């Protein structure tokens, strides 16, 4: 009798592990990033790129999650060069969309991000700047010089 119960326990644990593993990637697989680029000198933006590759979306999410944000309202001399937002592909999934604004530094070696609605901003180091910019635009930050 105990051996029979042990088999049920092992089967139950196996099924639970499969369910947990399968459900843990749902959010990742259903996300995309919508990127907009500023046109002209004003605050006019056009749709620039949609990133649907799961690895790229997750890399951008990791970069954003690792940022040490500063809480401050910063007045900028010009509008952001790019804007991006994480979206779910499935319209039935509701989540608060956070608009990230991205400025390219004057030396074109770093980017600065801001979440205007939350009064947060941060300047990324050169490595993270290059990585984020390449994913969002498909271009190298170094090539802008």
C-alpha positions as CSV (number, residue, x, y, z in Angstrom):
1,X,0.0,0.0,0.0
2,X,2.7,2.6,0.8
3,X,4.4,2.0,-2.6
4,X,1.1,2.7,-4.4
5,X,0.8,6.1,-2.5
6,X,4.4,6.9,-3.3
7,X,3.7,6.4,-7.0
8,X,0.7,8.8,-6.8
9,X,2.9,11.3,-5.0
10,X,5.6,11.2,-7.6
11,X,3.0,11.5,-10.4
12,X,1.4,14.5,-8.7
13,X,4.7,16.2,-8.2
14,X,5.6,15.6,-11.8
15,X,2.4,17.1,-13.1
16,X,2.8,20.1,-10.8
17,X,6.3,20.7,-12.1
18,X,5.1,20.6,-15.7
19,X,2.3,23.0,-15.0
20,X,4.5,25.5,-13.1
21,X,7.2,25.4,-15.8
22,X,4.7,25.8,-18.6
23,X,2.9,28.7,-16.9
24,X,6.1,30.6,-15.9
25,X,6.9,31.5,-19.5
26,X,3.4,32.7,-20.5
27,X,4.1,36.3,-19.6
28,X,7.5,36.3,-21.4
29,X,6.1,34.8,-24.6
30,X,3.2,37.2,-24.8
31,X,5.2,40.4,-24.5
32,X,6.4,42.7,-27.1
33,X,8.0,46.2,-27.2
34,X,6.7,49.0,-29.3
35,X,9.3,51.6,-30.1
36,X,8.6,55.1,-31.4
37,X,11.1,57.5,-32.9
38,X,11.0,61.3,-32.7
39,X,10.6,63.1,-36.0
40,X,11.7,66.7,-36.3
41,X,12.5,68.9,-33.4
42,X,9.1,68.8,-31.8
43,X,7.4,66.1,-29.7
44,X,6.1,64.2,-32.7
45,X,6.7,60.5,-32.8
46,X,6.1,57.8,-35.3
47,X,6.0,54.0,-34.9
48,X,9.5,52.8,-35.5
49,X,9.8,49.2,-34.6
50,X,8.0,46.4,-32.9
51,X,10.1,43.8,-31.0
52,X,8.5,40.5,-30.7
53,X,11.6,38.2,-30.2
54,X,11.3,36.8,-26.7
55,X,15.0,36.9,-26.0
56,X,15.3,40.5,-27.0
57,X,12.2,41.5,-25.0
58,X,13.6,39.7,-21.9
59,X,17.0,41.3,-22.3
60,X,15.4,44.8,-22.4
61,X,13.3,43.9,-19.4
62,X,16.5,42.8,-17.5
63,X,18.3,46.0,-18.4
64,X,15.3,48.1,-17.2
65,X,14.8,46.0,-14.0
66,X,18.5,46.4,-13.1
67,X,18.5,50.2,-13.4
68,X,19.1,52.2,-10.2
69,X,16.5,54.8,-10.8
70,X,16.8,58.3,-9.4
71,X,13.6,60.0,-8.2
72,X,13.5,63.5,-9.6
73,X,11.7,65.6,-12.2
74,X,14.1,66.6,-14.8
75,X,13.5,69.3,-17.4
76,X,15.0,68.4,-20.7
77,X,16.2,70.8,-23.4
78,X,14.6,68.6,-26.1
79,X,12.1,65.8,-26.3
80,X,13.2,62.2,-26.1
81,X,14.8,60.7,-29.2
82,X,12.9,57.4,-28.7
83,X,10.1,56.1,-26.6
84,X,9.2,52.5,-25.9
85,X,6.6,50.5,-24.0
86,X,6.2,46.9,-23.1
87,X,2.9,45.5,-24.3
88,X,1.2,42.1,-24.1
89,X,0.4,40.5,-27.4
90,X,-2.9,39.1,-26.0
91,X,-5.3,42.0,-25.6
92,X,-7.2,40.1,-22.9
93,X,-4.1,40.5,-20.6
94,X,-4.3,43.8,-18.8
95,X,-1.3,45.5,-17.3
96,X,-0.3,49.1,-16.6
97,X,1.8,50.3,-19.5
98,X,4.9,52.2,-18.6
99,X,6.3,54.6,-21.2
100,X,10.1,54.8,-21.2
101,X,11.7,57.8,-22.8
102,X,15.3,57.5,-24.2
103,X,17.7,60.3,-24.9
104,X,21.1,59.8,-26.7
105,X,23.9,61.7,-24.9
106,X,25.7,64.5,-26.8
107,X,28.8,62.3,-27.1
108,X,26.6,59.5,-28.5
109,X,28.1,57.0,-26.1
110,X,25.4,56.6,-23.5
111,X,21.6,56.8,-23.2
112,X,19.5,58.3,-20.5
113,X,16.1,56.8,-19.7
114,X,13.2,58.4,-17.9
115,X,9.8,57.3,-16.7
116,X,8.1,60.7,-16.8
117,X,4.9,59.6,-15.2
118,X,6.9,58.4,-12.1
119,X,9.5,61.2,-12.1
120,X,12.3,58.7,-12.5
121,X,15.4,58.9,-14.6
122,X,18.8,57.2,-15.0
123,X,21.9,57.3,-17.2
124,X,23.1,53.9,-18.3
125,X,26.8,53.0,-18.6
126,X,28.3,52.6,-22.0
127,X,27.9,48.8,-22.2
128,X,24.2,48.8,-21.2
129,X,23.5,51.8,-23.4
130,X,25.0,50.1,-26.4
131,X,23.1,46.9,-25.7
132,X,19.7,48.6,-25.1
133,X,20.1,50.9,-28.1
134,X,21.0,48.0,-30.4
135,X,17.9,46.0,-29.5
136,X,15.5,49.0,-29.6
137,X,16.8,50.5,-32.9
138,X,18.8,47.8,-34.7
139,X,21.7,50.2,-34.9
140,X,24.9,50.6,-33.0
141,X,25.2,53.7,-30.8
142,X,28.9,54.0,-31.8
143,X,27.8,54.3,-35.5
144,X,25.9,57.6,-34.8
145,X,29.1,59.5,-34.4
